[in-house]
Amino acid sequence: MQKKELGFTLIELMITIAILAIIATMAAPSFQSQLYDYQLRKEFNDLVLTMTEAKSNAKALNKSVHVYFREEKISDPKDSLYVHLDSENYTSNKIETDEIIFRNNGLVDPLSTKKCIDIQHNKSGKAKRIKLTQLGIQHISEGACTSEDEA
């Protein structure tokens, strides 16, 4: 009686590894895309939370709250909020001179310089935008802001 060897041959193992390598190569771009989408969602959610916090603080403190898109300055009002974007990974239509002011009743001050804010991921090119109405309502959608959004 002949004894049968248990296990895999070297050829079988090499074929299996080659197939797994091909599958991993096809899946890698999808994982990278998902990672970029997650990063954009996280950065955008931080922006939305800052806007929501500013509106809530304005009502709770019964005074105007400013949201700036730059570093803090000594001359800024006491309860101001700041949005900081990682400029290596994201671009935005906001510039350092821009601010959004929420009045004590939660409404957006008409003197606010921007009514639409977008964030674009530099590597994926995808963008999300938030449009603020005069009532302080946030409309969130995909894509960058347009000139119609600012009207």
C-alpha positions as CSV (number, residue, x, y, z in Angstrom):
1,M,0.0,0.0,0.0
2,Q,1.3,3.4,-1.0
3,K,1.3,6.2,1.6
4,K,-0.4,9.4,0.3
5,E,1.4,12.7,1.1
6,L,-0.8,15.4,2.7
7,G,-0.4,19.1,1.9
8,F,0.0,21.3,-1.1
9,T,2.7,21.3,-3.8
10,L,4.9,24.3,-4.4
11,I,3.1,24.9,-7.7
12,E,-0.3,25.0,-6.1
13,L,0.9,27.5,-3.4
14,M,2.5,29.8,-6.1
15,I,-0.7,29.8,-8.2
16,T,-2.8,30.7,-5.1
17,I,-0.4,33.5,-4.2
18,A,-0.4,34.9,-7.7
19,I,-4.3,34.9,-7.8
20,L,-4.4,36.7,-4.4
21,A,-1.9,39.3,-5.7
22,I,-4.0,40.0,-8.8
23,I,-7.1,40.4,-6.7
24,A,-5.3,42.7,-4.2
25,T,-4.0,44.8,-7.1
26,M,-7.6,45.3,-8.5
27,A,-9.0,46.2,-5.0
28,A,-6.3,48.8,-4.0
29,P,-7.7,51.8,-6.0
30,S,-11.1,51.2,-4.5
31,F,-9.7,51.3,-0.9
32,Q,-7.8,54.5,-1.7
33,S,-11.0,56.1,-3.0
34,Q,-12.9,55.1,0.1
35,L,-10.2,56.5,2.3
36,Y,-10.3,59.9,0.4
37,D,-14.1,59.9,0.7
38,Y,-13.9,59.2,4.5
39,Q,-11.3,62.0,4.9
40,L,-13.5,64.5,3.1
41,R,-16.6,63.5,5.0
42,K,-14.7,63.9,8.3
43,E,-13.4,67.4,7.4
44,F,-16.8,68.5,6.1
45,N,-18.6,67.2,9.2
46,D,-16.2,69.3,11.4
47,L,-17.3,72.3,9.3
48,V,-21.0,71.5,9.7
49,L,-20.6,71.0,13.5
50,T,-18.8,74.3,13.8
51,M,-21.6,76.1,12.0
52,T,-24.2,74.3,14.2
53,E,-22.3,75.2,17.3
54,A,-22.0,78.9,16.2
55,K,-25.8,79.1,15.7
56,S,-26.5,77.4,19.0
57,N,-24.0,79.6,20.9
58,A,-25.5,82.7,19.4
59,K,-28.9,81.8,20.7
60,A,-27.7,80.5,24.1
61,L,-25.4,83.5,24.8
62,N,-27.9,86.0,23.2
63,K,-25.1,87.6,21.2
64,S,-23.5,87.4,17.8
65,V,-21.0,84.6,17.2
66,H,-18.4,84.9,14.5
67,V,-16.9,82.0,12.5
68,Y,-13.5,82.7,11.0
69,F,-11.6,80.7,8.4
70,R,-8.1,81.5,9.8
71,E,-6.1,81.4,13.0
72,E,-7.3,83.2,16.1
73,K,-6.4,86.9,16.5
74,I,-6.4,88.9,19.8
75,S,-8.8,91.4,18.3
76,D,-11.5,88.8,17.6
77,P,-14.7,88.8,19.6
78,K,-14.5,86.6,22.7
79,D,-16.8,83.7,21.7
80,S,-15.6,83.3,18.1
81,L,-15.2,79.9,16.4
82,Y,-12.5,79.0,13.9
83,V,-12.3,76.6,11.0
84,H,-8.9,75.2,10.2
85,L,-8.4,73.2,6.9
86,D,-5.4,71.0,6.2
87,S,-4.2,73.0,3.2
88,E,-2.1,70.0,2.0
89,N,-5.1,67.9,1.5
90,Y,-8.0,70.3,1.0
91,T,-8.9,73.5,-0.8
92,S,-11.9,75.7,-0.1
93,N,-13.6,78.8,-1.6
94,K,-13.1,80.5,1.8
95,I,-10.2,82.9,2.4
96,E,-8.8,84.3,5.5
97,T,-10.8,87.5,5.3
98,D,-14.1,85.6,5.2
99,E,-16.3,85.3,8.2
100,I,-19.8,84.2,8.9
101,I,-21.7,86.0,11.7
102,F,-24.6,84.4,13.5
103,R,-26.8,86.9,15.2
104,N,-28.2,86.4,18.7
105,N,-31.4,84.9,17.2
106,G,-29.5,82.3,15.1
107,L,-29.9,84.1,11.8
108,V,-27.0,84.7,9.5
109,D,-25.9,88.3,9.3
110,P,-26.4,89.7,5.8
111,L,-22.9,91.2,6.0
112,S,-21.3,87.8,6.2
113,T,-19.0,87.5,3.3
114,K,-19.9,84.0,2.1
115,K,-23.2,82.1,2.1
116,C,-21.8,79.0,0.5
117,I,-18.7,77.1,1.7
118,D,-17.1,74.2,-0.1
119,I,-14.3,71.8,0.7
120,Q,-12.5,69.9,-2.0
121,H,-10.1,67.0,-1.5
122,N,-7.0,67.7,-3.4
123,K,-6.2,64.1,-4.3
124,S,-9.6,62.8,-5.2
125,G,-11.0,66.0,-6.6
126,K,-14.4,65.4,-4.9
127,A,-16.1,68.3,-3.1
128,K,-18.9,69.0,-0.7
129,R,-20.6,72.2,-0.1
130,I,-22.8,73.8,2.6
131,K,-25.1,76.7,1.7
132,L,-26.4,78.8,4.5
133,T,-29.7,80.5,4.2
134,Q,-30.5,83.8,5.9
135,L,-32.3,81.8,8.6
136,G,-29.1,79.9,9.4
137,I,-30.4,76.7,7.8
138,Q,-27.7,74.5,6.3
139,H,-28.2,72.9,2.9
140,I,-25.6,70.2,2.3
141,S,-24.8,68.8,-1.2
142,E,-22.0,67.3,-3.3
143,G,-19.8,69.5,-5.5
144,A,-18.3,72.9,-5.3
145,C,-20.1,76.2,-4.8
146,T,-21.3,78.1,-7.9
147,S,-21.9,81.8,-8.4
148,E,-25.7,81.0,-8.0
149,D,-25.0,79.7,-4.5
150,E,-23.5,83.0,-3.4
151,A,-26.5,85.1,-4.6
